[in-house]
Amino acid sequence: MVQILTAGFGIFGATSFDLHEDLGFTLTHGLSILIFLAALVAWIELKSLAIAFLIGALTTVQVALPGVDNRWIAGLHPVNALLIFLLALLLLWRVRPIPARPVSPSA
């Protein structure tokens, strides 16, 4: 969400996208690699481990997309960001499922 906010700053008034770029490379990319390493250490289920790897790989692609000379490929940057966000939610759901609501006894 912070990345979306900083992109908005870059589009609607900031003089550059420096904050968006810096946060994207250091925070987002760094966290995605740490998530994968934590998944390796925790040795989670193979499908969840694959999702963690995919998040790291797509985040690495995400950092490179804006620099691509082809505008159609570079334009995939926001689509890839949404995919990374959805995969992160899926991974969170897989490793921490939402608990079922307790059934209250009827009176």
C-alpha positions as CSV (number, residue, x, y, z in Angstrom):
1,M,0.0,0.0,0.0
2,V,2.9,2.3,0.7
3,Q,4.2,1.7,-2.8
4,I,0.9,2.7,-4.3
5,L,0.9,5.9,-2.2
6,T,4.5,6.8,-3.3
7,A,3.7,6.1,-6.9
8,G,0.7,8.4,-6.6
9,F,3.1,11.1,-5.1
10,G,5.3,10.6,-8.2
11,I,2.4,11.0,-10.6
12,F,0.5,13.8,-8.9
13,G,3.0,16.3,-7.7
14,A,6.3,15.1,-6.5
15,T,9.3,16.1,-8.6
16,S,10.4,12.5,-9.1
17,F,9.7,8.8,-8.4
18,D,12.8,8.5,-6.2
19,L,10.9,7.6,-3.1
20,H,8.9,5.0,-4.9
21,E,12.0,3.5,-6.5
22,D,14.0,3.5,-3.3
23,L,11.3,1.9,-1.3
24,G,10.6,-0.6,-4.0
25,F,14.2,-1.7,-4.3
26,T,15.2,-1.7,-0.6
27,L,12.0,-2.5,1.3
28,T,9.8,-4.5,-1.1
29,H,12.6,-6.4,-2.9
30,G,14.5,-7.0,0.3
31,L,11.4,-8.2,2.2
32,S,10.5,-10.6,-0.6
33,I,13.9,-12.2,-0.4
34,L,13.7,-12.4,3.4
35,I,10.2,-14.0,3.1
36,F,11.6,-16.7,0.9
37,L,14.6,-17.3,3.2
38,A,12.2,-17.5,6.2
39,A,10.1,-20.0,4.3
40,L,13.1,-22.1,3.6
41,V,14.2,-22.0,7.3
42,A,10.6,-22.8,8.5
43,W,10.4,-25.5,5.8
44,I,6.8,-24.8,5.0
45,E,4.7,-26.9,2.7
46,L,6.2,-27.2,-0.8
47,K,3.4,-25.3,-2.6
48,S,3.7,-22.4,-0.1
49,L,7.5,-22.5,-0.5
50,A,7.0,-22.3,-4.3
51,I,4.7,-19.3,-3.8
52,A,7.4,-17.6,-1.6
53,F,10.0,-18.2,-4.3
54,L,7.6,-16.9,-7.0
55,I,7.1,-13.7,-4.9
56,G,10.9,-13.2,-4.7
57,A,11.3,-13.9,-8.4
58,L,8.5,-11.6,-9.5
59,T,9.7,-8.8,-7.2
60,T,13.2,-9.1,-8.9
61,V,11.4,-8.7,-12.3
62,Q,9.4,-5.8,-10.8
63,V,12.6,-3.8,-10.0
64,A,13.8,-4.3,-13.6
65,L,10.5,-3.6,-15.5
66,P,10.5,0.2,-15.5
67,G,13.9,0.3,-17.1
68,V,12.9,-1.9,-20.0
69,D,13.1,0.1,-23.3
70,N,9.8,-1.3,-24.6
71,R,6.9,0.6,-23.2
72,W,4.5,-2.4,-23.5
73,I,6.7,-4.5,-21.4
74,A,7.5,-1.7,-18.9
75,G,3.8,-1.1,-18.7
76,L,3.4,-4.5,-17.0
77,H,5.0,-3.0,-13.9
78,P,1.6,-2.2,-12.2
79,V,0.1,-5.6,-13.3
80,N,3.1,-7.4,-11.9
81,A,2.7,-5.4,-8.6
82,L,-0.9,-6.6,-8.3
83,L,0.1,-10.2,-9.0
84,I,2.8,-9.9,-6.3
85,F,0.3,-8.5,-3.8
86,L,-2.2,-11.2,-4.5
87,L,0.4,-13.9,-4.2
88,A,1.5,-12.4,-0.9
89,L,-2.1,-12.6,0.3
90,L,-2.4,-16.2,-0.9
91,L,0.8,-17.1,1.0
92,L,-0.4,-15.4,4.1
93,W,-3.7,-17.3,3.8
94,R,-1.9,-20.6,3.3
95,V,0.4,-20.3,6.3
96,R,-2.1,-18.6,8.6
97,P,-5.6,-19.7,7.7
98,I,-8.5,-17.6,9.0
99,P,-9.9,-19.4,12.0
100,A,-13.5,-20.5,11.8
101,R,-16.1,-18.6,13.8
102,P,-17.0,-20.6,17.0
103,V,-20.5,-21.9,17.0
104,S,-22.4,-20.6,19.9
105,P,-24.8,-23.0,21.5
106,S,-28.4,-22.3,20.9
107,A,-30.4,-21.2,23.9
